[in-house]
Each structure stands twice: as C-alpha cells, then as structure tokens.
Amino acid sequence: MMSTPFILFIIVSAVALLLFMVLRLKISAFIALLITAIYVGIVAGMPLDGVLNAIQEGMGGTLGFVATVVGLGAIFGQMLESSGGAESLARHLIKKFGIKRAPWAMTLTGFLVAIPIFFDVGFIILVPIIYALARDTKRSLLYYAIPLLAGLAVTHSFIPPTPGPVAVADILNAQLGWVILMGTILGIPVAIIAGPLFGAYISKKIYLAPPFDFEKSMNETQEKELPSFTAIAVMIFIPLFLILLNTVTGLAVSKEWIRQSVWTNIIEFIGHPFTALIIATLAAIYFLCIRRGMKKQEILDLSTKALGPAGIIILITGAGGVLKQVLIDSGMGQMMAESMAGSVLPPIILAWLLAAVVRVIQGSATVAMITAAGIIAPVIALLGLNDPQRALVVIAISSGATLLSHVNDSGFWLVGKYLGMNEKQTLQSWTVMESIIAVTGLAFTLLASLFF
C-alpha cells in the first residue's frame, strides 16, 4: 500500500511532467495527458497491460457522452453564430436597457451568447458593438468590454453545453441539469461583480478609444438581416429548459413527490442532453437557416466547420478520462480519498487549487479543468457526494481554471489586440477580471455548499 507522501509525489510529479511537455516541449495536450496517465500507472505499480486497458476504458467511457454533447453543441452554436443571433441579442438588450445601463445589457448578452457559442467567437462578433457604444458615449472601451467579457467568461466556464463544464461534469459523474442550475445561480452574481462593477472602476483608470477602422465592419453587420430576439432566446433556452425539466422530474420521482409514469419517462428521454441538443440543433437549422433562405450545402459546410475545434476539446477530454481511470485502477483514488478524509481542506477548495495551479502555469483553461477533474474524480467518487455537491465541485474547478490569465493564455492576447491595449493594460483589466471570477466563484461555491 502506498503512503500518503508517495501518492503526493506521484501527483505533483505527474502535473510537473504534463506542464513540461506542454510548455517546454510544445507537445499537444492530448498526447501529453496520455503520457502523463501512463507515467502515473507505471509509477503506481500497475501492470503494463493494465495501463493499456485503463487507456481504452477511460477514453471510451468518457467520449461516449462528451463527444456527442460537445459535437451537437458546436453545431448548434455555429447555426446561431452564422445567423447573426449574437448581434440580434446585443442590439435588442441595449435597446431595452437603454444606453445608461448598456454595461448591464452587455453582461447579459455575453451570459446568453456564450451558452451556444465559443468565448473567442462571441467576443469577435460583438466587439464592433462595443466600439460603437464607446464612440457614441465617449467612454472608455473597457466600460462596455469588461461587462461583455465577464458575461462570456462566466458562462463559458460555468454553464453547459459549453465544452469545459460538460467535460468536467462527465469526468466527475455530475448531472448536467444540476451543473446548469448551480452555474446559473452562482454565475449571475459573479458576472455582475466582475463585469459592470469592476468595469465601471477600471474604465476610469484606463481610457481606450475605439479604433478608427471599425465603421466598415459595423456597416456590414447592419446590412445583414438579423433574426428576431425572441427566436434566438427560444433557441438558446430549448436545451437548458429540457435538461432542467428532466433533472427536476427525476428529483421529484426519487423523492416520491410524483409517481413514475409514461410521462416521466418521456420527459427523461427528451430531457437527456443528447435528445435536448438534437432537438435544439434541428430547430436552429430549420428556423435560423432554412427558413431564412440558407442553402443546404451551406448548412452542411457550417456543421463540418463547427466540428473542427470541437474535435480538439473532445480528444483532450478523453485523455483526461484516461488519467482518471488510471488513478482508479491503480488504487490511488481510494487511498487519496482516505487521506483527504482527515484533511482540513474540503474537496471544493482542493479542486479549485489544483485547477488554478495548472491554469496559471500553462495557460489553457480547458487543460486546467480536465487535468484537475481527472485527478480529483476518484476522490469525489469515494466521498459519497450527492448530485448538487458534485455540481459545486464542477463550478469550483471551472472557477479555478479562470485564475490569472496572462501571457501564456491566448485569450490574453485576443482581448488585448481587439481593445488596443498593451500588456500592462491587459494585465490591469482582463487579468484582474478573470481573477475576480475565480475568487468570487470559489466564494459563492463555498457559500452554496453550506446548503447542500
């Protein structure tokens, strides 16, 4: 039986090996995670054929769910993006909120847009609207950009079907319905603090003017006929509503508040993430594409395009599942759980710290989330956590993986480039905003854990 110091050595050395391969050797995170899992298995004393079996079982068990959800979610998001849904949401909300409350409208826009659309894509689509607002009001770009970025970042990390929380939820065996519920409840105050409140402060410290060449992109956007706000809002909420309905119904049946029947079985079927996303994707294809005159070949090309970035995330998630399986099969998971049983740190803080360390050192939030989930999963499985508690661990990992975005994170350079900031200004604004999300996310998660 391995001692606690030896288990700690294996985990620390495994993380160090992963970071060395990704940062110094520039090896793909997918390959690096697989090599790390093999290293853990061998050092832990697993037979070589056992390591290979763990790779196959961990990869297959994880991808069966994640590949389907992330793939469907990517196509769904591509249809909303290509139809002009993000612009439609932003313009409608700004009109309803009014120019004085535009930062709040941009936070809500980012919060909704990031559910179906990747963070970087959503930001690039909406940044011309930020330019226009800053031009019309003579305020700093950050007054509107920080709220938008906060909304995008929080949803991208906290709320499925975005790939990060989907992957972590699967590795931790957490129900997506509970993750959506907890992510929304906790994400709203986090987005408010990191968005409009921090944005109002930092925009007084750093004045950024819109670029001179943005008028052309705005004119091109305005010439395109956009779908209605109602259509986009309905499309976004279809999968969320169905998945949450399934979760609530399942809870009611388990508590014997209602009896299981053919109707509860139907709700369970259509509320499964697979079915819910298929329904949402087909609805988006018909109402946002076909009915608006898009050709079938164009729809097919968009679907194919969407699966490119999704494939990378799917493979990295599968490799994280392999690491989890190796920890379980080697017996380290149970020993880690027994060691942690007497720890003064709760699983939420340990999960957050692990994700935060990997994030700060290597930059990628996705790799940080999946690495942390793979290491902590065997512990969570043996601690007997219920569904809400597992969902809170997912949010804790997601929060930790947003900490201190800096020069090793592609998002740092993307935001800096589009807002015309130098490195110091980006650190003062974007990096601080991301860290606020990380810290307040942890604080609200710990607060919520007192009630579940």
C-alpha positions in Angstrom: 0.0 0.0 0.0 1.3 3.4 -1.0 2.0 6.0 1.7 0.4 9.5 1.5 3.8 11.2 0.8 4.4 8.8 -2.1 0.9 9.5 -3.5 1.6 13.2 -3.2 4.9 12.7 -5.0 3.2 10.9 -7.9 0.5 13.6 -8.3 3.0 16.5 -8.1 5.5 14.9 -10.5 2.6 14.0 -12.9 1.5 17.6 -13.1 5.1 18.7 -13.5 5.6 16.2 -16.3 2.4 17.4 -18.0 3.4 21.1 -17.8 7.0 20.3 -19.0 5.7 18.5 -22.1 3.1 21.2 -22.9 5.2 24.3 -22.1 8.8 23.3 -23.0 8.5 20.5 -25.5 5.3 22.0 -27.1 3.6 18.6 -27.2 -0.1 18.5 -27.9 -2.1 18.5 -24.6 -3.9 15.3 -25.9 -0.6 13.4 -26.2 0.8 14.9 -23.0 -2.2 13.8 -20.9 -1.9 10.3 -22.3 1.8 10.1 -21.5 1.1 11.5 -18.0 -1.5 8.9 -17.4 0.9 6.1 -18.5 3.6 7.6 -16.2 1.2 7.6 -13.2 0.1 4.0 -13.9 3.7 2.7 -14.1 5.0 4.6 -11.1 1.9 3.4 -9.1 2.9 -0.2 -9.9 0.2 -1.1 -12.4 1.0 -4.0 -14.8 1.6 -2.7 -18.3 -1.4 -4.4 -19.8 -3.5 -2.9 -17.0 -2.3 0.6 -18.1 -3.3 -0.1 -21.7 -6.7 -1.4 -20.6 -7.2 1.8 -18.5 -6.4 3.9 -21.5 -9.0 2.1 -23.6 -11.6 2.1 -20.9 -11.1 5.7 -19.8 -11.1 7.0 -23.3 -14.2 5.0 -24.4 -16.1 5.7 -21.2 -15.6 9.4 -21.4 -16.1 10.0 -25.1 -19.3 8.2 -25.3 -21.0 11.1 -23.6 -18.7 14.1 -24.2 -18.2 13.6 -27.9 -22.0 13.6 -28.5 -22.8 16.6 -26.3 -19.8 18.8 -27.4 -20.3 17.8 -31.1 -24.0 18.7 -31.1 -23.4 21.8 -29.0 -20.8 23.0 -31.5 -23.1 22.6 -34.5 -25.9 24.3 -32.5 -23.7 27.3 -31.7 -22.5 27.6 -35.3 -26.0 27.9 -36.5 -26.7 30.7 -34.0 -23.4 32.4 -34.8 -23.9 32.3 -38.6 -27.5 33.6 -38.5 -26.5 36.7 -36.7 -28.0 35.7 -33.4 -25.4 37.3 -31.2 -25.8 40.7 -32.8 -29.6 40.4 -32.5 -29.4 39.7 -28.8 -27.0 42.5 -28.1 -29.0 45.2 -30.0 -32.3 44.1 -28.5 -31.0 44.2 -24.9 -29.2 47.5 -25.4 -32.4 49.0 -26.7 -34.4 47.6 -23.8 -31.9 48.5 -21.1 -31.1 51.9 -22.5 -27.7 53.5 -23.2 -27.2 54.3 -19.5 -27.5 50.7 -18.5 -25.7 49.3 -21.5 -22.9 47.6 -19.4 -25.6 45.5 -17.8 -27.1 44.7 -21.2 -23.6 43.6 -22.4 -23.2 41.4 -19.4 -26.5 39.7 -20.1 -25.6 39.5 -23.8 -22.3 37.7 -23.0 -24.0 35.5 -20.5 -26.6 34.3 -23.1 -24.3 34.2 -26.1 -21.6 32.0 -24.5 -24.1 29.2 -23.9 -24.1 28.1 -27.5 -21.1 30.0 -28.9 -17.4 29.7 -28.1 -15.9 32.5 -26.0 -13.5 33.9 -28.6 -16.0 33.8 -31.4 -18.7 35.5 -29.3 -16.2 38.3 -28.4 -15.1 38.9 -32.0 -18.7 39.0 -33.2 -19.8 41.5 -30.6 -16.7 43.8 -30.3 -17.9 46.2 -33.1 -21.0 46.9 -30.9 -18.5 47.8 -28.0 -16.7 50.1 -30.4 -20.0 51.9 -31.4 -21.1 52.3 -27.8 -17.7 53.8 -26.8 -17.8 56.2 -29.8 -21.3 57.4 -29.0 -20.8 57.9 -25.3 -17.1 59.0 -25.4 -16.4 56.5 -22.6 -13.5 54.1 -22.4 -13.9 50.8 -24.3 -13.5 49.0 -21.0 -16.7 50.4 -19.7 -18.6 48.1 -22.1 -16.0 45.5 -22.9 -15.3 44.3 -19.4 -19.1 43.5 -18.7 -19.3 41.7 -22.1 -16.1 39.7 -21.3 -17.3 38.8 -17.8 -20.6 37.5 -19.1 -18.9 35.5 -21.8 -16.2 34.1 -19.5 -18.6 33.1 -16.7 -21.0 31.2 -18.9 -18.1 29.7 -20.9 -16.7 28.2 -17.7 -19.8 27.5 -15.6 -22.8 26.6 -17.8 -23.2 23.6 -20.1 -23.4 22.8 -23.0 -20.1 24.8 -23.3 -17.3 22.2 -23.6 -15.4 22.9 -20.3 -18.2 22.2 -17.8 -19.6 19.4 -19.9 -16.2 17.6 -19.8 -15.7 18.2 -16.1 -19.2 17.1 -15.3 -18.7 13.8 -17.2 -15.4 13.0 -15.6 -16.9 13.7 -12.1 -20.2 12.0 -13.0 -22.2 15.1 -12.2 -25.6 15.6 -13.7 -25.7 18.4 -16.3 -29.0 19.6 -15.0 -27.5 20.4 -11.6 -24.4 21.9 -13.2 -26.6 24.2 -15.3 -28.7 25.2 -12.2 -25.7 25.8 -10.0 -23.7 27.5 -12.7 -26.6 29.9 -13.4 -27.4 30.7 -9.8 -23.7 31.3 -8.9 -22.6 32.7 -12.2 -25.0 35.7 -12.2 -23.5 37.4 -9.1 -20.0 36.5 -10.2 -20.7 38.1 -13.6 -22.1 41.2 -12.0 -19.1 41.8 -9.7 -16.5 41.0 -12.4 -18.5 42.9 -15.2 -20.4 46.1 -14.6 -19.0 46.8 -11.1 -15.3 46.2 -12.0 -15.8 47.6 -15.5 -17.0 50.9 -14.1 -13.9 51.1 -11.9 -11.2 50.1 -14.4 -12.7 52.3 -17.2 -11.9 55.3 -15.0 -8.3 54.2 -14.7 -7.7 53.2 -18.3 -9.2 55.2 -21.2 -9.3 53.3 -24.5 -10.7 54.8 -27.7 -12.4 52.7 -30.4 -10.2 52.0 -33.5 -10.6 54.2 -36.5 -11.4 51.4 -38.9 -14.4 49.8 -37.2 -17.1 51.7 -39.1 -16.8 49.4 -42.1 -17.4 46.3 -40.0 -20.4 47.9 -38.3 -22.0 48.9 -41.6 -21.5 45.4 -43.0 -23.2 44.0 -39.8 -26.1 46.4 -40.0 -26.8 45.5 -43.7 -27.3 41.9 -42.8 -30.9 40.9 -41.8 -30.8 39.6 -38.3 -33.2 37.0 -36.7 -35.6 38.2 -34.0 -34.6 38.4 -30.4 -37.4 36.0 -29.5 -36.2 33.4 -31.9 -32.7 33.4 -30.6 -33.8 33.4 -27.0 -36.1 30.5 -27.6 -33.3 28.5 -29.3 -30.8 29.1 -26.5 -33.3 28.1 -23.8 -34.6 25.0 -25.5 -31.8 22.6 -24.4 -31.4 24.3 -21.0 -35.2 24.0 -20.3 -35.4 20.4 -21.4 -32.3 19.3 -19.4 -33.5 21.2 -16.2 -37.0 19.7 -16.6 -35.5 16.3 -16.7 -33.5 17.0 -13.6 -36.4 18.4 -11.6 -38.7 15.5 -12.7 -36.1 12.9 -11.8 -35.7 14.5 -8.3 -39.5 14.5 -7.9 -39.7 10.8 -8.8 -36.8 9.9 -6.5 -38.3 11.8 -3.6 -41.7 10.1 -4.4 -43.4 13.5 -4.9 -44.8 12.1 -8.1 -45.1 8.6 -9.5 -43.0 7.3 -12.3 -45.2 7.0 -15.4 -45.0 7.1 -19.2 -45.0 10.9 -19.0 -42.0 11.0 -16.7 -40.2 8.5 -19.0 -40.9 10.8 -22.0 -39.6 13.8 -20.1 -36.5 11.8 -19.1 -36.0 10.9 -22.8 -36.4 14.4 -24.3 -34.6 16.0 -21.4 -31.5 13.9 -21.8 -28.6 16.1 -23.1 -28.4 14.0 -26.3 -32.1 14.4 -27.2 -32.3 18.0 -25.9 -29.4 19.1 -28.1 -30.6 17.2 -31.1 -34.0 19.0 -30.8 -32.3 22.4 -30.3 -29.9 21.9 -33.2 -32.7 20.8 -35.6 -34.8 23.7 -34.6 -31.9 26.1 -35.1 -31.2 24.6 -38.6 -34.8 25.0 -39.6 -35.8 28.3 -38.1 -32.5 30.2 -38.3 -31.1 28.7 -41.5 -33.6 27.0 -43.9 -36.5 29.4 -43.3 -34.1 32.4 -43.8 -33.0 31.1 -47.2 -29.7 29.4 -46.4 -28.8 26.6 -48.9 -28.5 23.0 -47.7 -24.9 22.8 -48.8 -24.0 25.9 -46.8 -25.7 24.4 -43.7 -23.6 21.2 -44.2 -20.4 23.2 -44.6 -21.2 25.1 -41.4 -21.8 21.9 -39.5 -18.5 20.5 -40.7 -16.6 23.7 -39.8 -18.1 23.6 -36.3 -16.7 20.1 -35.6 -13.1 21.2 -36.1 -12.4 23.0 -32.8 -14.9 20.6 -31.0 -12.7 17.6 -32.0 -9.7 19.0 -30.2 -11.7 19.5 -27.0 -13.2 16.0 -27.3 -9.8 14.3 -27.6 -8.3 16.3 -24.7 -11.3 15.4 -22.5 -10.9 11.7 -23.4 -7.3 11.9 -22.3 -8.4 13.4 -19.0 -10.8 10.4 -18.7 -7.8 8.1 -19.1 -5.9 9.8 -16.3 -9.0 9.4 -14.1 -9.2 5.7 -15.0 -5.6 5.1 -14.2 -5.9 6.6 -10.8 -8.9 4.4 -10.1 -7.5 1.2 -11.4 -4.2 1.7 -9.6 -6.0 2.1 -6.3 -4.6 5.6 -5.8 -8.1 7.1 -5.9 -9.3 5.3 -2.9 -6.0 6.0 -1.0 -6.3 9.7 -1.9 -9.9 9.7 -0.6 -8.8 8.1 2.7 -6.0 10.6 3.0 -8.3 13.5 2.3 -11.0 12.3 4.7 -8.9 13.8 7.5 -7.8 16.9 5.6 -8.8 20.4 6.8 -9.4 21.4 3.2 -12.8 20.5 1.7 -12.9 18.9 -1.8 -14.2 22.2 -3.3 -11.0 24.1 -2.2 -8.7 21.3 -3.3 -10.3 21.0 -6.7 -10.1 24.8 -7.1 -6.5 25.0 -6.1 -5.5 22.2 -8.5 -7.2 23.8 -11.4 -5.8 27.2 -10.5 -2.2 26.0 -10.3 -2.3 24.2 -13.7 -4.1 27.3 -15.3 -1.6 29.8 -14.1 1.4 27.8 -15.2 0.3 26.6 -18.6 -2.4 29.0 -19.6 -5.2 26.8 -21.1 -8.4 26.8 -19.0 -9.6 23.7 -20.8 -6.4 21.7 -19.9 -6.5 23.0 -16.4 -10.2 22.0 -15.9 -9.7 18.5 -17.4 -6.4 17.8 -15.5 -8.0 18.9 -12.2 -11.1 16.8 -12.9 -9.1 13.7 -13.8 -7.1 13.9 -10.6 -9.9 14.7 -8.2 -12.6 12.4 -9.8 -11.6 9.2 -7.9 -11.7 11.1 -4.6 -15.1 12.5 -5.4 -16.4 9.1 -6.3 -15.5 7.7 -2.9 -16.6 10.6 -0.8 -20.3 9.9 -1.4 -21.2 13.3 -2.6 -24.8 13.9 -3.9 -25.7 15.5 -7.2 -25.7 19.1 -6.1 -22.4 18.7 -4.3 -20.8 17.2 -7.4 -22.1 20.1 -9.4 -20.5 22.5 -6.9 -17.1 20.8 -7.4 -17.6 21.3 -11.1 -18.1 25.0 -10.6 -15.1 25.1 -8.2 -12.8 23.6 -10.9 -14.3 25.9 -13.5 -13.6 28.9 -11.2 -10.0 27.9 -10.5 -9.3 27.4 -14.2 -10.0 31.1 -14.9 -7.5 32.5 -12.4 -4.7 34.9 -13.6 -5.0 34.8 -17.3 -1.7 36.2 -18.5 0.8 36.0 -21.4 0.6 32.2 -21.8 -3.2 32.3 -22.5 -4.4 33.0 -26.0 -7.4 34.9 -24.5 -5.0 37.5 -23.1 -3.6 38.4 -26.5 -7.0 38.2 -28.2 -8.6 40.7 -25.8 -5.6 43.0 -25.8 -5.4 43.1 -29.6 -9.1 43.9 -30.2 -9.2 46.5 -27.5 -5.9 48.1 -28.5 -4.2 47.5 -25.1 -0.6 47.0 -24.3 0.5 44.1 -21.9 0.3 46.3 -18.8 -3.2 47.5 -19.5 -4.4 43.9 -20.4 -3.0 42.7 -17.0 -4.7 45.5 -15.2 -8.1 44.9 -16.8 -8.6 41.4 -18.4 -6.3 39.5 -15.9 -7.9 41.2 -12.9 -11.4 40.5 -14.2 -10.6 36.8 -14.7 -9.1 36.6 -11.2 -12.3 38.2 -9.8 -14.3 35.5 -11.5 -12.0 32.8 -10.0 -12.1 34.1 -6.4 -15.8 35.1 -6.3 -16.7 31.9 -8.0 -14.9 30.0 -5.2 -16.5 32.1 -2.5 -20.1 31.7 -3.8 -19.5 27.9 -4.3 -18.3 27.5 -0.7 -21.4 29.5 0.4 -23.7 27.3 -1.6 -22.0 24.2 -0.2 -23.4 25.1 3.2 -26.9 24.4 2.0 -26.3 21.2 0.1 
